[in-house]
Amino acid sequence: MNIEDLPSGEKHEALNYSYFPAKHQAVIWRNWELVPVERLAAVLKTSENDILNAAAEMGLPVPPDIEEKWLSRGYVTIIRNNWHLLPYEQLLQLLGWTPEKMAYVLKEEDFLWHKLGYLKPQTESVSFRILTEDEKNRTSGIKDIVRKNFSVLKFTEKPFGFLKEFEKPLRKSPPLKKKFAPQFIYSYSAIYGDALLNPELDPFPEGMLKRYADMGVSGVWMQAILYTLCPMKNAPELSNGWEKRIENLKKLVEKASRHGIGIYLYLNEPRGMQEAFYEKYPEWKGVSEKSTGNYAMCTSRENVLENLRNACAHVFREVPKLAGAFTISMSENLTHCHSRRNGNECPFCSTRPVHEIVAEVNRAIEEGVHSAAPSADVIVWTWAWDPEWARKAIDLLPEKVKLMCVSEWGKKIEIGGVKNNIRDYSISNPGPSPAHVALWEHARKRGLKTVAKVQLNNSWECSAIPYIPVPYLVKEHLDNLEKAGIDGLMLSWTLGGYPGGNLELVNKDIETLALEKFGKKAMSKILEAWKLFSDAFRDFPFHIGVLYQGPQNAGPMNILFKEKSGYKSSMVGFPYDDLDSWRANYPEDVFENQFKLLSERWKEGLDVLFSVECEIDEKHMADYTELKNAAVGVYCHFRSAYLQTRFIRNRKDEASKAEIMLILDEEKELAVTLHEIAMKDSRIGFEATNHYAYTVNDLREKVLNCEYLKKQF
């Protein structure tokens, strides 16, 4: 594969970060302590000494304390941070990757190409150069800003430091009475890419499995792409390493089973492929997806279904102790012709009802799995199913499957006077929805077991903090599901797997958790703070567009622009300054006011939380510090969403300059506060598929951004 073959999308000039006097400085800044100095020097075509001197001139810590895990566990962050700086050639050099690996990651790494906006900004090759006198003076100013705002540049806990915590032995916990079965979750620390080919990137550390087991979790799930787990006759190059992956999967299954935990595979199949794949088997080719260049596998052709059936049987025959699998059959990656709602373009599928094809795909998977492992769970997820045909699809499902629905999906809400229906995940609006209660009841009449998909720790409402401490909302949701007679729980998508926080409420009540973690003396104040946080969170301006396009997942790191950037917000990737996409169907003033209300009410909870610190004894201080870090981190994200919205609405108004100065000062304070926490708590900013939403360098950069804009205004 050539670099020129990598996706580029629409031509769009890269953003210019003018607070850096020279572009190579931005490259050094954004990669400092993430990649080795010698690699930065090679990319920028200069010496290591030049790189070290350039970093020191900007006030960055020299020598750098480099964390090697960035290249193996944080590459999504590195890609995102350099997306507007480096062309593909230098980006591959920085990562040490081939074009083939980049293509695979962009395609299969949980919508990364989508998260990057479906385009690679146009940027010229960057090289180190000598600064002019004016640039040297401006660089000296950067160093002064760093010194003034950041007194500590040495980590208390380096990025990915939480992994060491999962290696520590834990005290024995008494057995819990489980209210739901199964209870399965995505590992907090697992990479979403090709984990089975890289066993050293252990997705299930022993300490984490122990923590999950102690909380009542009975399963962990991981993505499975079938063409990487069994030989593909028509495209053997895609299956390279399948034997190794199967062996590593067996080892993981054995490891998890020692803690009483099973492994579930996520199957979004049959996977769409590039056009070249269909040269040998043109009859398999279905409809196209222009945004990715993939073509569906047409499941109206029996040999496609047979291949799917055989592949599932192969995996479960090779690894018979797998706990099971769950499926998504609509609106995730392109799979069958109707999966992205353009099946009318297929001559074979256009005449067939969608529900029939959806049921057919799930039946093929079930038959394959159960032919090899009759007792394994096969969980059919109704993600994005159309209510018009959902019941018809359920009627065609095999009797041995379980039916899973997103609990809150379809719930009607009104926030700030704006009416919406819940799509995707919400913690701020506890489920279940009446529509999905009815679907579960319909499934029960067919004799099917039921599973609720929930988010308990966090959601795209704020994904960069390990958990949103709103226990009263979480407990309300769990109590509702228990009353509805739900059998099992899928406890998280790829985010929300932190082994703590609200997750402990699945099999405990709020008062017991507060007493255990914070002691009798502090318990009442903790409960008061939790109640204030829970009530405040109901003000979140919920809409699926806000979840994916809004600034709340990036928080204070999101760069502000004096003039409109011209870029559209991308799905939980780059918010840019795209207020029209951020707010979805909320009027600008309502959207701004909801984040204002939320952050102000959240601050009331923080005040109560801070007031109880003097009553926390040494035994409970670690739990208190963890809660405080999470609560302050969430505040920084929500308050920044309000300030960024207000900035964009006021930046063109000459009469608002004084207001803008106040906004920039508070944004800067939030970046400094979040930086202080992130230097001590490696969980802050981390999420399994997006890796780190920001590095400490990004938060320092935001301060440069704010100071630069103050001069501009």
C-alpha positions as CSV (number, residue, x, y, z in Angstrom):
1,M,0.0,0.0,0.0
2,N,1.2,3.5,-0.8
3,I,0.8,6.6,1.4
4,E,-1.2,8.1,-1.4
5,D,-3.8,5.3,-1.0
6,L,-4.7,6.5,2.5
7,P,-8.0,8.3,2.8
8,S,-8.0,12.1,2.4
9,G,-11.6,13.2,2.1
10,E,-12.5,16.7,1.1
11,K,-9.6,19.1,0.6
12,H,-9.5,21.4,3.6
13,E,-6.6,23.6,4.7
14,A,-5.2,22.7,8.1
15,L,-5.7,25.0,11.0
16,N,-3.0,27.4,12.0
17,Y,-2.1,27.6,15.7
18,S,-0.7,31.1,15.6
19,Y,0.3,31.3,19.3
20,F,3.3,29.1,18.3
21,P,5.8,31.3,16.5
22,A,6.9,28.4,14.3
23,K,5.1,25.3,13.2
24,H,7.8,22.9,14.3
25,Q,7.3,24.2,17.9
26,A,3.7,23.0,17.8
27,V,4.9,19.6,16.7
28,I,7.4,19.4,19.6
29,W,4.9,20.8,22.1
30,R,2.1,18.3,21.2
31,N,4.4,15.3,21.2
32,W,6.6,16.2,24.2
33,E,7.0,13.2,26.6
34,L,4.8,11.1,24.2
35,V,7.4,10.0,21.7
36,P,11.2,9.7,22.0
37,V,13.3,12.8,21.2
38,E,15.3,10.9,18.6
39,R,12.1,10.2,16.7
40,L,11.0,13.8,16.9
41,A,14.4,14.8,15.6
42,A,14.1,12.4,12.6
43,V,10.6,13.6,11.8
44,L,11.7,17.3,11.9
45,K,14.9,16.6,10.1
46,T,17.3,17.9,12.8
47,S,19.4,16.9,15.7
48,E,18.2,15.7,19.2
49,N,20.1,18.7,20.7
50,D,18.0,21.1,18.6
51,I,14.8,19.4,19.8
52,L,15.9,19.6,23.5
53,N,16.9,23.3,23.1
54,A,13.6,24.1,21.4
55,A,11.6,22.5,24.1
56,A,13.6,24.2,26.9
57,E,13.1,27.6,25.2
58,M,9.3,27.0,25.4
59,G,9.5,26.1,29.1
60,L,8.8,22.4,28.6
61,P,10.5,20.0,31.1
62,V,14.0,18.9,29.9
63,P,15.0,16.2,29.8
64,P,11.6,14.7,29.0
65,D,10.0,12.0,31.2
66,I,8.9,9.9,28.2
67,E,6.1,7.3,28.7
68,E,6.6,4.5,26.2
69,K,3.0,3.4,26.5
70,W,1.9,6.3,24.4
71,L,3.0,4.6,21.2
72,S,1.2,1.3,22.0
73,R,-1.8,2.5,24.0
74,G,-2.2,6.2,23.2
75,Y,-1.7,6.3,19.4
76,V,-5.2,7.7,18.8
77,T,-4.3,10.8,20.9
78,I,-1.0,11.1,18.9
79,I,-2.9,10.9,15.6
80,R,-5.5,13.5,16.7
81,N,-2.9,15.9,18.1
82,N,-0.9,15.9,14.9
83,W,-3.8,15.7,12.4
84,H,-3.6,19.4,11.6
85,L,0.2,19.5,11.9
86,L,1.8,16.7,9.9
87,P,1.1,15.1,6.5
88,Y,0.6,11.3,6.5
89,E,4.3,10.6,5.6
90,Q,5.6,12.4,8.8
91,L,2.7,11.1,10.9
92,L,3.6,7.5,9.9
93,Q,7.3,8.2,10.7
94,L,6.3,9.6,14.1
95,L,4.2,6.5,14.9
96,G,6.6,4.0,13.3
97,W,3.8,2.6,11.2
98,T,3.2,1.3,7.7
99,P,0.4,2.7,5.5
100,E,-1.3,-0.6,5.9
101,K,-1.5,-0.3,9.7
102,M,-2.8,3.3,9.4
103,A,-5.5,2.2,7.0
104,Y,-6.6,-0.6,9.3
105,V,-6.7,1.6,12.4
106,L,-8.7,4.3,10.5
107,K,-11.2,1.7,9.3
108,E,-11.5,-0.6,12.4
109,E,-10.6,1.4,15.4
110,D,-14.1,2.3,16.5
111,F,-15.0,4.9,13.8
112,L,-11.6,6.7,14.0
113,W,-11.9,8.0,10.4
114,H,-15.4,9.3,11.4
115,K,-14.0,10.8,14.6
116,L,-11.4,12.6,12.6
117,G,-14.1,14.2,10.4
118,Y,-13.8,12.0,7.3
119,L,-10.9,14.2,6.0
120,K,-7.2,14.7,6.4
121,P,-6.4,18.4,6.6
122,Q,-3.9,19.5,4.0
123,T,-0.6,20.4,5.6
124,E,2.9,20.8,4.2
125,S,6.0,18.8,5.5
126,V,7.3,20.4,8.7
127,S,11.0,20.9,9.4
128,F,13.0,22.4,12.2
129,R,14.4,25.9,11.5
130,I,16.2,28.7,13.2
131,L,13.8,31.3,14.8
132,T,13.9,35.0,13.9
133,E,14.6,37.5,16.6
134,D,10.9,38.3,16.8
135,E,10.0,34.6,17.1
136,K,12.6,34.2,19.8
137,N,11.0,37.0,21.8
138,R,7.6,35.4,21.4
139,T,9.0,32.1,22.4
140,S,10.4,33.6,25.6
141,G,6.8,34.8,26.3
142,I,5.6,31.2,26.0
143,K,8.1,30.2,28.6
144,D,7.0,33.0,30.9
145,I,3.4,31.8,30.6
146,V,4.4,28.2,31.5
147,R,6.4,29.4,34.5
148,K,3.6,31.7,35.7
149,N,0.7,29.1,35.4
150,F,2.3,25.7,36.0
151,S,4.4,25.4,39.1
152,V,4.6,21.6,38.8
153,L,5.8,20.0,35.5
154,K,6.7,16.6,37.0
155,F,4.1,13.9,37.2
156,T,3.0,12.4,40.5
157,E,1.4,9.7,38.5
158,K,2.4,9.3,34.8
159,P,-0.2,8.7,32.0
160,F,-1.4,5.1,32.1
161,G,-0.3,4.9,35.7
162,F,-3.7,3.4,36.6
163,L,-2.5,0.1,35.0
164,K,-0.1,-0.4,37.9
165,E,-3.0,-0.1,40.3
166,F,-4.7,-3.0,38.6
167,E,-1.6,-5.1,39.4
168,K,-2.0,-4.7,43.1
169,P,-3.6,-7.4,45.2
170,L,-6.9,-6.5,46.8
171,R,-8.5,-7.3,50.2
172,K,-11.0,-10.1,50.0
173,S,-14.6,-8.9,49.7
174,P,-17.7,-10.8,50.9
175,P,-19.8,-12.4,48.2
176,L,-22.6,-10.2,46.8
177,K,-26.1,-11.2,46.1
178,K,-26.5,-10.5,42.4
179,K,-29.7,-8.9,41.1
180,F,-29.0,-9.4,37.4
181,A,-27.4,-12.1,35.3
182,P,-25.3,-11.8,33.2
183,Q,-23.6,-8.6,34.1
184,F,-20.9,-7.9,31.5
185,I,-18.7,-4.9,30.8
186,Y,-15.9,-3.5,28.6
187,S,-12.5,-3.4,30.2
188,Y,-11.5,0.1,31.3
189,S,-8.0,-0.3,30.0
190,A,-8.4,-2.5,26.8
191,I,-7.3,-1.1,23.5
192,Y,-10.1,-1.4,20.9
193,G,-7.8,-2.3,18.0
194,D,-6.1,-5.7,17.4
195,A,-5.6,-6.6,21.1
196,L,-5.4,-10.4,20.3
197,L,-2.3,-9.9,18.1
198,N,-0.6,-7.9,20.9
199,P,-1.0,-9.9,24.1
200,E,1.5,-7.7,25.9
201,L,-1.3,-5.0,25.8
202,D,-3.2,-7.1,28.3
203,P,-6.9,-6.1,28.1
204,F,-7.8,-7.8,31.3
205,P,-5.2,-7.3,34.1
206,E,-5.6,-9.6,37.0
207,G,-6.3,-6.8,39.4
208,M,-9.1,-5.4,37.2
209,L,-10.7,-8.8,36.9
210,K,-10.6,-9.2,40.6
211,R,-12.2,-5.8,41.1
212,Y,-14.9,-6.7,38.6
213,A,-15.6,-10.0,40.3
214,D,-15.9,-8.3,43.7
215,M,-18.5,-6.0,42.3
216,G,-20.6,-8.8,40.9
217,V,-19.5,-8.5,37.2
218,S,-19.7,-11.8,35.5
219,G,-18.4,-11.0,32.1
220,V,-16.1,-8.8,30.0
221,W,-16.6,-8.2,26.3
222,M,-14.2,-7.4,23.4
223,Q,-14.6,-6.6,19.7
224,A,-14.2,-9.6,17.4
225,I,-13.7,-9.1,13.7
226,L,-14.3,-12.5,12.2
227,Y,-11.9,-12.2,9.2
228,T,-9.1,-11.8,11.8
229,L,-10.1,-14.9,13.7
230,C,-10.5,-17.5,11.0
231,P,-9.0,-18.1,7.5
232,M,-10.7,-16.2,4.7
233,K,-10.4,-18.3,1.5
234,N,-11.0,-15.5,-0.9
235,A,-8.7,-13.0,0.9
236,P,-6.2,-14.9,3.0
237,E,-4.0,-11.7,3.5
238,L,-6.8,-10.3,5.7
239,S,-6.6,-13.3,8.0
240,N,-2.9,-13.2,8.6
241,G,-2.2,-14.1,12.3
242,W,-5.6,-15.7,12.9
243,E,-4.0,-18.7,14.6
244,K,-2.1,-16.4,17.0
245,R,-5.2,-14.5,17.8
246,I,-7.1,-17.6,18.6
247,E,-4.4,-18.9,20.9
248,N,-4.3,-15.6,22.7
249,L,-8.1,-15.6,23.0
250,K,-7.9,-19.0,24.6
251,K,-5.4,-17.7,27.2
252,L,-7.6,-14.7,28.0
253,V,-10.6,-17.0,28.5
254,E,-8.7,-19.2,30.9
255,K,-7.4,-16.2,32.8
256,A,-10.8,-14.6,33.2
257,S,-12.4,-17.8,34.2
258,R,-10.1,-18.0,37.2
259,H,-12.1,-15.0,38.6
260,G,-15.5,-16.4,37.6
261,I,-15.7,-14.1,34.6
262,G,-16.6,-15.1,31.1
263,I,-15.6,-13.4,27.8
264,Y,-18.2,-12.2,25.4
265,L,-17.4,-11.3,21.7
266,Y,-19.0,-8.3,20.0
267,L,-20.0,-9.3,16.5
268,N,-20.9,-6.6,14.0
269,E,-20.9,-8.9,10.9
270,P,-20.4,-9.7,8.1
271,R,-17.9,-6.8,7.9
272,G,-18.0,-4.5,4.8
273,M,-14.9,-4.5,2.7
274,Q,-13.1,-2.4,0.2
275,E,-13.9,-2.9,-3.5
276,A,-10.7,-4.9,-4.2
277,F,-12.0,-7.6,-1.9
278,Y,-14.8,-8.4,-4.3
279,E,-12.7,-9.0,-7.4
280,K,-12.7,-12.8,-6.7
281,Y,-16.3,-13.0,-5.5
282,P,-18.2,-10.2,-7.2
283,E,-21.5,-11.9,-6.3
284,W,-20.9,-11.1,-2.6
285,K,-20.8,-7.3,-3.3
286,G,-23.6,-5.3,-1.8
287,V,-24.3,-1.5,-1.5
288,S,-21.5,1.0,-1.0
289,E,-20.8,3.5,1.8
290,K,-19.3,6.6,0.3
291,S,-17.8,8.0,3.5
292,T,-15.6,5.0,4.0
293,G,-15.3,3.5,0.5
294,N,-16.5,0.1,1.8
295,Y,-19.1,-2.2,0.2
296,A,-21.5,-4.4,2.2
297,M,-21.6,-8.1,1.9
298,C,-25.0,-8.9,0.4
299,T,-26.6,-11.4,2.8
300,S,-29.4,-12.1,0.4
301,R,-26.8,-14.4,-1.2
302,E,-26.8,-17.7,0.8
303,N,-23.1,-18.2,0.5
304,V,-22.5,-15.0,2.5
305,L,-24.7,-16.3,5.3
306,E,-23.1,-19.7,5.1
307,N,-19.7,-18.1,5.4
308,L,-20.9,-16.1,8.5
309,R,-22.3,-19.2,10.0
310,N,-19.1,-21.2,9.5
311,A,-16.9,-18.4,10.8
312,C,-18.9,-18.1,14.1
313,A,-18.8,-21.9,14.5
314,H,-15.0,-21.9,13.8
315,V,-14.3,-19.3,16.6
316,F,-16.5,-21.0,19.2
317,R,-15.2,-24.5,18.2
318,E,-11.6,-23.3,18.6
319,V,-12.4,-21.4,21.9
320,P,-15.3,-23.5,23.4
321,K,-15.2,-21.8,26.8
322,L,-16.3,-18.4,25.5
323,A,-19.2,-17.1,27.5
324,G,-21.1,-15.9,24.4
325,A,-21.5,-13.1,21.9
326,F,-23.7,-10.1,21.3
327,T,-24.6,-8.6,18.0
328,I,-25.3,-5.2,16.4
329,S,-27.1,-5.5,13.1
330,M,-28.0,-1.9,12.2
331,S,-26.2,1.4,12.0
332,E,-22.8,0.6,13.3
333,N,-20.2,-0.4,10.7
334,L,-21.4,-1.3,7.3
335,T,-22.4,-5.0,7.2
336,H,-25.5,-6.2,5.3
337,C,-27.0,-4.0,2.6
338,H,-29.7,-2.5,4.9
339,S,-27.4,-1.9,7.8
340,R,-26.8,1.8,6.9
341,R,-30.3,2.2,5.5
342,N,-29.5,2.3,1.8
343,G,-30.5,-1.3,1.0
344,N,-32.9,0.0,-1.7
345,E,-29.7,0.4,-3.9
346,C,-29.2,-3.4,-3.9
347,P,-31.2,-5.4,-6.6
348,F,-31.5,-8.3,-4.2
349,C,-32.2,-6.6,-0.9
350,S,-34.4,-3.8,-2.1
351,T,-37.4,-6.1,-2.5
352,R,-37.0,-7.7,1.0
353,P,-38.2,-6.2,4.3
354,V,-35.4,-5.0,6.6
355,H,-36.6,-7.0,9.6
356,E,-36.3,-10.2,7.6
357,I,-32.7,-9.5,6.7
358,V,-31.8,-8.4,10.3
359,A,-33.4,-11.6,11.8
360,E,-31.6,-13.7,9.1
361,V,-28.2,-12.3,10.0
362,N,-28.8,-12.9,13.7
363,R,-30.1,-16.4,13.0
364,A,-26.9,-17.3,11.0
365,I,-24.7,-16.1,13.9
366,E,-26.8,-18.0,16.5
367,E,-26.7,-21.2,14.4
368,G,-23.0,-20.9,14.0
369,V,-22.3,-20.2,17.7
370,H,-24.6,-22.9,19.0
371,S,-23.5,-25.5,16.6
372,A,-20.1,-25.4,18.4
373,A,-21.1,-24.2,21.9
374,P,-24.7,-24.9,22.7
375,S,-24.7,-23.2,26.1
376,A,-23.1,-20.0,25.0
377,D,-25.1,-16.8,25.3
378,V,-26.1,-15.2,22.0
379,I,-27.5,-11.7,22.8
380,V,-29.3,-9.9,20.0
381,W,-29.0,-6.1,20.5
382,T,-31.8,-3.9,19.1
383,W,-29.4,-1.0,18.6
384,A,-31.0,1.4,16.1
385,W,-33.7,-1.0,15.1
386,D,-36.7,0.9,13.7
387,P,-39.8,0.7,16.0
388,E,-41.9,0.1,12.9
389,W,-40.4,-3.4,12.4
390,A,-38.7,-4.3,15.7
391,R,-41.4,-6.7,16.9
392,K,-41.5,-8.4,13.5
393,A,-37.8,-9.0,13.7
394,I,-38.1,-10.4,17.3
395,D,-40.8,-12.8,16.0
396,L,-38.3,-14.2,13.5
397,L,-35.4,-14.7,16.0
398,P,-34.3,-18.1,17.2
399,E,-35.7,-19.2,20.5
400,K,-32.2,-19.6,22.1
401,V,-31.2,-15.9,21.9
402,K,-31.5,-13.2,24.5
403,L,-32.9,-9.8,23.6
404,M,-31.0,-6.6,24.6
405,C,-32.2,-3.0,24.3
406,V,-30.6,0.3,25.3
407,S,-32.7,0.9,28.4
408,E,-33.4,4.6,28.0
409,W,-33.6,4.8,24.2
410,G,-36.9,6.3,23.1
411,K,-37.7,8.0,26.5
412,K,-39.4,11.3,25.9
413,I,-37.8,14.3,27.7
414,E,-38.1,18.1,27.9
415,I,-35.1,20.1,29.0
416,G,-35.0,23.9,28.9
417,G,-38.4,23.9,27.2
418,V,-37.0,21.7,24.3
419,K,-38.6,18.3,23.7
420,N,-36.6,15.3,22.5
421,N,-36.5,11.6,22.5
422,I,-33.5,9.8,24.0
423,R,-31.2,8.2,21.4
424,D,-27.9,6.6,22.4
425,Y,-27.0,6.6,26.1
426,S,-28.0,8.9,28.9
427,I,-27.2,8.9,32.6
428,S,-28.8,12.3,33.1
429,N,-32.2,10.7,32.1
430,P,-32.7,7.4,33.9
431,G,-34.5,4.7,31.9
432,P,-36.0,2.5,30.9
433,S,-38.2,3.9,28.2
434,P,-41.8,2.6,27.9
435,A,-41.0,1.6,24.3
436,H,-38.2,-0.8,25.3
437,V,-40.2,-2.1,28.3
438,A,-42.8,-3.1,25.8
439,L,-40.2,-4.7,23.5
440,W,-38.8,-6.8,26.4
441,E,-42.3,-7.9,27.3
442,H,-42.9,-8.9,23.7
443,A,-39.7,-10.9,23.8
444,R,-40.7,-12.6,27.0
445,K,-43.9,-13.8,25.4
446,R,-41.7,-15.7,22.9
447,G,-39.8,-17.2,25.8
448,L,-36.6,-15.0,25.3
449,K,-34.5,-13.8,28.2
450,T,-34.0,-10.0,28.4
451,V,-30.9,-7.8,28.8
452,A,-30.7,-4.0,29.4
453,K,-27.8,-2.1,27.9
454,V,-26.9,0.7,30.4
455,Q,-24.2,3.3,31.1
456,L,-23.5,3.6,34.9
457,N,-20.1,5.3,35.2
458,N,-20.0,7.7,32.3
459,S,-21.4,8.3,28.9
460,W,-20.8,10.6,25.9
461,E,-22.3,13.2,28.3
462,C,-18.8,13.4,29.7
463,S,-16.5,10.5,28.6
464,A,-13.1,11.8,29.7
465,I,-13.6,11.4,33.4
466,P,-13.8,7.8,34.7
467,Y,-17.2,8.3,36.3
468,I,-19.7,11.0,36.8
469,P,-20.6,10.9,40.5
470,V,-24.4,10.9,40.3
471,P,-25.3,7.8,42.3
472,Y,-29.0,8.9,42.8
473,L,-29.6,8.9,39.1
474,V,-27.9,5.5,38.6
475,K,-29.7,3.9,41.5
476,E,-33.0,5.2,40.2
477,H,-32.3,3.6,36.8
478,L,-31.2,0.2,38.4
479,D,-34.3,0.1,40.6
480,N,-36.5,0.8,37.6
481,L,-34.9,-2.1,35.7
482,E,-35.3,-4.5,38.7
483,K,-39.0,-3.6,38.9
484,A,-39.3,-4.2,35.1
485,G,-38.0,-7.8,35.6
486,I,-34.9,-7.5,33.4
487,D,-32.7,-10.6,33.6
488,G,-29.2,-9.2,32.7
489,L,-27.2,-6.1,32.2
490,M,-24.6,-5.0,29.7
491,L,-22.9,-2.4,31.9
492,S,-21.0,-0.3,29.4
493,W,-20.1,0.4,25.8
494,T,-16.4,1.0,25.4
495,L,-16.6,3.9,27.9
496,G,-17.7,3.5,31.5
497,G,-15.7,0.4,32.4
498,Y,-13.8,1.9,35.3
499,P,-13.9,-0.8,38.1
500,G,-15.4,1.5,40.7
501,G,-17.5,4.6,41.0
502,N,-21.2,4.1,40.2
503,L,-20.6,0.6,39.1
504,E,-20.6,-0.5,42.7
505,L,-24.2,0.4,43.0
506,V,-25.4,-2.6,40.9
507,N,-25.4,-4.8,43.9
508,K,-25.2,-2.2,46.8
509,D,-27.4,0.6,48.0
510,I,-26.1,4.2,48.2
511,E,-25.9,4.4,52.0
512,T,-23.8,1.3,52.3
513,L,-21.4,2.5,49.6
514,A,-21.0,5.9,51.3
515,L,-20.3,4.3,54.6
516,E,-17.8,1.8,53.3
517,K,-15.8,4.4,51.3
518,F,-15.9,7.5,53.4
519,G,-16.8,6.4,57.0
520,K,-19.7,7.2,59.3
521,K,-18.5,10.7,60.2
522,A,-18.4,12.0,56.6
523,M,-21.2,9.9,55.2
524,S,-24.1,12.4,55.5
525,K,-22.1,15.2,53.7
526,I,-21.0,12.8,50.9
527,L,-24.7,11.8,50.4
528,E,-25.6,15.5,50.3
529,A,-22.9,16.2,47.6
530,W,-24.0,13.2,45.6
531,K,-27.6,14.4,45.7
532,L,-26.6,17.9,44.5
533,F,-24.5,16.4,41.7
534,S,-27.4,14.1,40.7
535,D,-30.0,16.9,40.6
536,A,-27.6,19.2,38.7
537,F,-27.0,16.6,36.0
538,R,-30.6,16.6,35.1
539,D,-30.0,20.0,33.5
540,F,-27.7,18.5,30.8
541,P,-29.0,19.5,27.4
542,F,-29.5,16.0,26.1
543,H,-29.6,15.2,22.4
544,I,-27.7,12.6,20.4
545,G,-26.2,15.5,18.4
546,V,-24.9,17.1,21.6
547,L,-23.4,13.8,22.8
548,Y,-21.4,13.3,19.6
549,Q,-20.7,16.8,18.4
550,G,-20.6,18.9,21.6
551,P,-17.6,20.3,23.5
552,Q,-18.2,18.5,26.8
553,N,-16.1,15.5,26.0
554,A,-13.0,17.6,25.2
555,G,-13.6,20.2,28.0
556,P,-11.0,22.9,28.6
557,M,-8.5,21.6,26.1
558,N,-10.7,22.6,23.1
559,I,-8.9,25.4,21.3
560,L,-10.8,28.8,20.8
561,F,-10.6,30.8,17.6
562,K,-11.0,34.5,17.2
563,E,-12.6,33.9,13.7
564,K,-14.7,31.0,12.6
565,S,-12.5,28.0,11.9
566,G,-14.7,26.7,9.1
567,Y,-14.5,23.1,10.4
568,K,-17.4,20.9,11.3
569,S,-17.5,19.2,14.6
570,S,-16.6,15.5,14.3
571,M,-18.0,12.6,16.4
572,V,-16.4,12.8,19.8
573,G,-13.2,13.8,18.0
574,F,-12.8,17.5,17.2
575,P,-15.5,19.9,18.5
576,Y,-13.8,22.9,16.9
577,D,-16.0,26.0,17.2
578,D,-19.1,24.5,15.5
579,L,-21.8,25.7,17.8
580,D,-24.6,24.9,15.3
581,S,-23.7,21.2,15.5
582,W,-23.0,21.3,19.2
583,R,-26.4,22.5,20.2
584,A,-28.5,20.1,17.9
585,N,-32.1,21.4,18.2
586,Y,-31.5,23.6,21.2
587,P,-31.6,27.4,20.6
588,E,-28.2,29.0,21.3
589,D,-29.3,30.8,24.4
590,V,-31.0,27.7,25.8
591,F,-28.0,25.5,25.1
592,E,-25.7,28.0,26.8
593,N,-28.0,28.4,29.8
594,Q,-28.3,24.7,30.4
595,F,-24.6,24.3,30.8
596,K,-24.5,27.4,33.0
597,L,-27.2,26.0,35.2
598,L,-25.6,22.6,35.3
599,S,-22.1,23.9,36.2
600,E,-23.5,26.3,38.8
601,R,-25.5,23.6,40.6
602,W,-22.6,21.2,40.3
603,K,-20.4,23.8,42.0
604,E,-22.8,23.7,45.0
605,G,-22.1,20.0,45.3
606,L,-18.4,20.7,45.1
607,D,-18.6,23.1,48.0
608,V,-20.3,20.5,50.2
609,L,-17.7,17.9,49.1
610,F,-14.8,20.2,49.9
611,S,-16.3,21.0,53.3
612,V,-16.1,17.4,54.4
613,E,-12.5,16.8,53.7
614,C,-11.4,17.7,57.3
615,E,-13.7,14.8,58.5
616,I,-12.1,12.1,56.2
617,D,-9.7,9.8,58.1
618,E,-6.6,8.3,56.6
619,K,-8.3,5.0,55.9
620,H,-10.8,6.7,53.6
621,M,-8.6,9.5,52.1
622,A,-7.7,7.6,48.9
623,D,-11.4,7.1,48.1
624,Y,-12.2,10.7,48.9
625,T,-9.4,12.0,46.7
626,E,-10.6,9.8,43.8
627,L,-14.1,11.2,44.2
628,K,-12.9,14.8,44.5
629,N,-10.8,14.4,41.3
630,A,-13.7,13.0,39.4
631,A,-16.1,15.6,40.6
632,V,-13.8,18.5,39.9
633,G,-12.9,17.1,36.5
634,V,-16.6,16.8,35.5
635,Y,-17.1,20.4,36.7
636,C,-14.2,21.6,34.5
637,H,-15.7,19.9,31.4
638,F,-19.3,21.2,31.9
639,R,-18.2,24.7,32.9
640,S,-15.9,24.9,29.9
641,A,-18.8,23.9,27.6
642,Y,-20.7,26.9,28.9
643,L,-17.8,29.3,28.5
644,Q,-16.9,28.1,25.0
645,T,-20.5,28.5,23.9
646,R,-20.6,32.0,25.4
647,F,-17.3,32.9,23.8
648,I,-18.5,31.9,20.3
649,R,-21.7,33.8,20.7
650,N,-19.9,36.9,21.8
651,R,-16.6,37.0,19.8
652,K,-18.0,39.1,16.9
653,D,-19.6,41.7,19.3
654,E,-17.2,44.6,19.9
655,A,-19.3,45.6,23.0
656,S,-18.5,42.2,24.5
657,K,-14.7,42.5,24.9
658,A,-14.8,42.8,28.6
659,E,-17.0,39.8,28.8
660,I,-14.7,37.9,26.5
661,M,-11.7,38.7,28.7
662,L,-13.5,37.2,31.7
663,I,-14.4,34.1,29.7
664,L,-10.7,33.6,28.6
665,D,-9.5,34.1,32.2
666,E,-11.9,31.5,33.5
667,E,-11.2,29.1,30.7
668,K,-7.5,29.4,31.5
669,E,-8.2,28.7,35.2
670,L,-10.2,25.6,34.3
671,A,-7.3,24.3,32.1
672,V,-4.8,24.9,35.0
673,T,-7.1,23.1,37.5
674,L,-7.6,20.1,35.2
675,H,-3.9,20.0,34.5
676,E,-3.2,19.9,38.2
677,I,-5.5,16.9,38.7
678,A,-4.2,15.1,35.5
679,M,-0.6,15.4,36.8
680,K,-1.7,13.4,39.9
681,D,-4.4,11.1,38.5
682,S,-3.7,9.2,35.3
683,R,-7.4,8.3,34.8
684,I,-8.3,11.9,34.0
685,G,-8.8,12.3,30.2
686,F,-8.6,8.5,29.5
687,E,-11.2,6.5,27.6
688,A,-10.6,3.1,26.0
689,T,-11.3,3.9,22.3
690,N,-10.3,7.6,22.2
691,H,-7.3,7.0,24.5
692,Y,-6.6,10.3,26.1
693,A,-9.0,13.1,25.2
694,Y,-6.1,15.4,26.1
695,T,-2.6,15.4,27.4
696,V,-1.2,17.7,30.0
697,N,0.6,19.5,27.1
698,D,-2.8,20.1,25.5
699,L,-4.0,21.8,28.8
700,R,-0.9,23.9,28.9
701,E,-1.5,24.8,25.2
702,K,-5.0,26.0,26.1
703,V,-3.4,28.6,28.4
704,L,-1.2,29.8,25.6
705,N,-4.3,29.9,23.4
706,C,-6.2,32.1,26.0
707,E,-3.3,34.5,26.5
708,Y,-2.8,34.9,22.8
709,L,-6.6,35.6,22.3
710,K,-6.5,38.2,25.1
711,K,-3.9,40.1,23.2
712,Q,-5.9,39.7,19.9
713,F,-9.0,41.1,21.5
